Amino acid sequence: MADQTTRTRGRPRSLSPDTSGATVQALDRGLQLLMIVAKENKTTLTELALRVGMPASTAHRLLVTLQKRGFVDFDETTQEWMIGIEAFRIGSAFVQRTSLVEAGRDVMRRLMEETGETANLGIGDDGDVVFLSQIETPNPIRAFFSVGTRGPMHCSGIGKALLAEMSQDKVEQVLQRKGLEEFTSKTLTSPDALFADLEATRRRGWSHDDEERHYGMRCIAAPIHNFHGEAIAGISISGPAARLPDDVISELGPKVKRAASEVTKLLGGRTSQQAG
């Protein structure tokens, strides 16, 4: 009886014990099932349970949980499990991000060479800007953001370029969660001021961070779009205000916009106007 109890409560013999305590067993098993379903195209519950080494009843509970979230589907006719649309969506997001960095690299290098300023690539994430890539200028005084750096959207060139592509309701939702923190005397800390700036950004097609995050640093940015015309990222140049006076900003803005359009085309995307 003691042996039966041990077997019921223990792990399947095919799974190694987790000595680190760093994993959640149910989640780990569910991911194993998901990976097998993805490889096999279609497979039965029995085959899955045998492959992973768990009771069919346990495998079924995990599969139903994955099905509710859209990660797997079940064919009632053949009684087989297959990959779901949510797994495709998440996988596509990774491919898109990887392709984005690769597509933007050469464009960013040319932009840096053409403008003499550091070129940046970033995306929006939960109301922040996250920098994915950077090509630094050889100039001794330059902007620098390490990959993975996060920052508020309302005082960032890329952030404002992305906000300008959102509806007012969406922007308000971001502001309600994140606020309008003041970093310098030039930071836009009122919604009216920010919305006016976003309107100007929409008209021009590029945004301008005028020492709003750091004194002495300016930035120009433009959005990158996907196939549906949605802004998924932004490209920018940033440098010291002494090298980016107003007349130079006006000259470089269209160049940044063209660079963003080039990355959009490389990704098979189109602007929101083209999508409409």
C-alpha positions in Angstrom: 0.0 0.0 0.0 2.8 2.4 0.9 4.4 1.6 -2.5 1.1 2.5 -4.3 0.8 5.7 -2.4 4.4 6.7 -3.3 3.7 6.0 -7.0 0.5 8.0 -7.0 2.0 11.1 -5.5 5.4 10.9 -7.1 6.6 12.0 -10.6 6.4 9.7 -13.6 9.6 7.7 -13.8 10.6 9.3 -17.1 10.8 12.8 -15.5 13.9 13.8 -13.5 13.3 15.2 -10.0 13.5 18.9 -9.8 16.2 19.5 -7.2 16.5 23.2 -7.7 12.9 24.0 -6.8 13.0 26.7 -9.5 10.3 25.2 -11.8 6.5 24.7 -11.5 5.8 21.1 -12.3 2.4 21.7 -13.9 3.7 24.5 -16.1 6.7 22.5 -17.1 4.6 19.5 -18.1 2.1 21.8 -20.0 5.0 23.3 -21.9 6.3 19.8 -22.8 2.9 18.9 -24.2 2.8 22.1 -26.2 6.2 21.5 -27.7 5.3 18.0 -28.8 2.0 19.1 -30.3 3.9 21.8 -32.2 6.3 19.2 -33.6 3.7 16.5 -34.5 1.1 18.6 -36.4 -1.7 16.3 -35.0 -1.5 13.7 -32.3 -3.7 11.8 -29.9 -4.0 12.0 -26.2 -2.6 8.6 -25.7 0.5 9.4 -27.8 1.1 12.6 -25.9 0.8 11.0 -22.5 3.2 8.3 -23.5 5.7 10.8 -25.0 5.8 12.9 -21.9 5.4 10.1 -19.4 2.3 11.0 -17.5 -1.2 9.6 -16.9 -3.6 10.3 -19.7 -6.0 12.0 -17.3 -3.2 14.5 -16.2 -2.3 15.2 -19.8 -5.9 15.8 -20.7 -6.3 18.3 -17.9 -3.3 20.2 -19.0 -4.4 20.1 -22.7 -7.8 21.5 -21.8 -6.1 24.3 -19.9 -4.0 25.1 -22.9 -7.1 24.9 -25.1 -8.9 27.4 -23.1 -6.1 29.9 -23.7 -6.0 29.1 -27.4 -2.6 27.4 -27.4 -3.9 24.1 -28.7 -7.1 22.9 -30.5 -8.9 19.6 -30.5 -10.3 18.0 -33.7 -13.6 16.3 -32.6 -13.7 14.2 -35.8 -10.2 12.6 -35.5 -9.9 13.0 -31.7 -6.5 14.6 -32.2 -4.8 17.6 -30.7 -3.1 20.3 -32.7 -1.4 23.7 -32.2 -3.6 26.7 -31.6 -3.7 30.2 -32.9 -2.4 31.8 -29.7 0.9 29.7 -29.9 1.2 31.1 -33.5 0.6 34.6 -32.3 3.3 34.4 -29.7 5.8 32.8 -32.0 5.1 35.4 -34.6 5.8 38.1 -32.1 9.3 36.7 -31.5 10.0 36.4 -35.2 8.7 39.9 -35.8 11.0 41.3 -33.1 14.0 39.4 -34.3 13.3 40.4 -37.9 12.9 44.0 -36.8 16.4 44.2 -35.3 17.9 42.6 -38.3 16.0 44.7 -40.8 16.8 47.9 -38.9 20.5 47.4 -38.5 21.8 48.5 -41.9 19.2 51.3 -42.1 20.4 52.6 -38.7 24.0 52.5 -39.7 23.3 54.5 -42.8 21.2 57.0 -40.8 24.0 57.4 -38.3 26.5 58.0 -41.1 24.2 60.5 -42.8 23.3 62.5 -39.7 26.4 62.0 -37.6 24.3 61.1 -34.6 23.6 57.9 -32.7 20.7 55.8 -34.2 18.3 53.9 -32.0 15.6 51.3 -32.4 12.9 50.8 -29.8 9.4 49.4 -29.2 6.6 50.3 -26.8 5.9 47.9 -24.0 3.3 48.4 -21.2 3.5 52.2 -21.5 7.3 52.3 -21.7 9.9 52.5 -24.5 12.3 49.6 -24.6 15.5 50.1 -26.7 16.4 47.0 -28.8 19.3 48.2 -30.8 21.7 51.1 -31.2 24.4 52.3 -33.7 26.7 54.7 -31.9 28.2 57.8 -33.6 32.0 58.0 -33.4 31.6 61.6 -32.1 33.1 61.8 -28.6 29.9 63.4 -27.1 27.0 61.1 -27.8 23.8 59.5 -26.5 24.0 56.0 -25.2 21.2 53.5 -24.2 22.1 49.9 -23.4 19.9 47.3 -25.1 16.9 46.6 -22.9 16.9 50.0 -21.3 13.3 51.1 -20.5 12.0 54.7 -20.3 8.8 56.7 -20.2 7.0 57.3 -23.5 6.0 60.9 -22.9 9.5 62.3 -22.9 11.1 60.0 -25.5 11.4 60.6 -29.2 10.4 57.0 -30.0 7.8 57.0 -27.3 6.1 60.1 -28.7 6.3 58.8 -32.2 4.4 55.7 -31.0 1.9 57.6 -28.9 1.1 59.8 -31.9 -0.1 56.7 -33.7 -2.5 55.8 -31.0 -6.1 57.0 -30.5 -6.7 59.6 -27.8 -8.4 57.0 -25.6 -5.4 54.7 -25.8 -3.0 57.5 -25.0 -5.1 58.5 -22.0 -5.0 54.9 -20.7 -1.2 55.0 -20.9 -1.1 58.3 -19.0 -3.5 57.0 -16.3 -1.2 54.1 -15.6 2.2 55.9 -16.1 1.5 59.6 -15.4 3.6 62.5 -16.7 6.6 62.6 -14.6 8.8 65.7 -14.8 12.5 65.1 -15.6 13.5 68.5 -16.8 11.9 71.9 -17.1 11.1 71.0 -20.7 9.2 67.8 -19.9 5.6 67.9 -21.1 3.8 67.4 -17.8 0.2 68.4 -18.8 -2.0 66.3 -21.0 -2.9 69.3 -23.2 0.7 70.0 -23.9 1.4 66.4 -24.8 -1.6 66.0 -27.0 -0.6 69.2 -28.9 2.9 67.8 -29.4 1.5 64.5 -30.6 -0.7 66.3 -33.1 2.3 68.2 -34.5 4.1 64.8 -34.7 1.3 63.3 -36.7 1.4 66.2 -39.2 5.1 66.0 -39.7 5.5 62.3 -39.5 8.3 62.5 -37.0 8.6 63.4 -33.3 11.0 65.7 -31.4 12.3 65.2 -27.8 13.6 68.7 -26.9 15.7 68.0 -23.8 12.6 66.5 -22.2 14.3 63.5 -20.6 17.9 64.8 -20.2 19.2 68.3 -20.3 21.5 68.9 -23.2 20.2 66.0 -25.3 17.7 66.1 -28.2 16.1 63.3 -30.3 14.2 62.9 -33.5 12.1 59.7 -34.1 9.6 58.2 -36.5 7.3 55.1 -36.3 7.8 51.8 -38.1 4.6 50.0 -39.2 3.6 46.4 -39.8 1.5 45.0 -42.6 -1.7 46.3 -41.0 -0.4 49.8 -40.8 0.1 49.5 -37.0 3.1 51.3 -35.4 5.1 48.5 -33.9 8.4 50.3 -33.3 10.3 53.5 -33.8 13.7 54.6 -35.1 15.5 57.7 -33.9 18.7 59.7 -33.8 19.8 61.4 -30.6 22.7 63.7 -29.7 23.7 66.8 -27.9 21.5 69.9 -28.3 24.6 71.9 -29.4 24.8 69.7 -32.6 21.0 69.6 -33.0 19.7 73.2 -33.1 16.2 73.9 -34.5 17.3 74.4 -38.1 19.2 71.1 -38.0 16.2 69.3 -36.4 14.0 70.5 -39.2 16.5 69.2 -41.8 17.0 65.8 -40.1 13.4 65.0 -39.3 12.4 64.0 -42.8 15.6 61.8 -43.0 14.6 59.9 -39.9 11.1 59.6 -41.3 12.5 58.1 -44.5 14.6 55.7 -42.5 11.6 54.5 -40.6 9.7 54.0 -43.9 12.6 52.0 -45.3 12.5 49.6 -42.3 8.7 49.4 -42.7 9.1 48.3 -46.3 11.8 45.7 -45.4 9.3 44.2 -42.9 6.6 44.1 -45.5 4.7 46.8 -43.7 2.8 49.9 -44.8 1.9 53.2 -43.2 -1.5 53.7 -41.5 -2.6 55.8 -44.5 -1.7 53.1 -46.9 -3.4 50.5 -44.8 -6.6 52.6 -44.9 
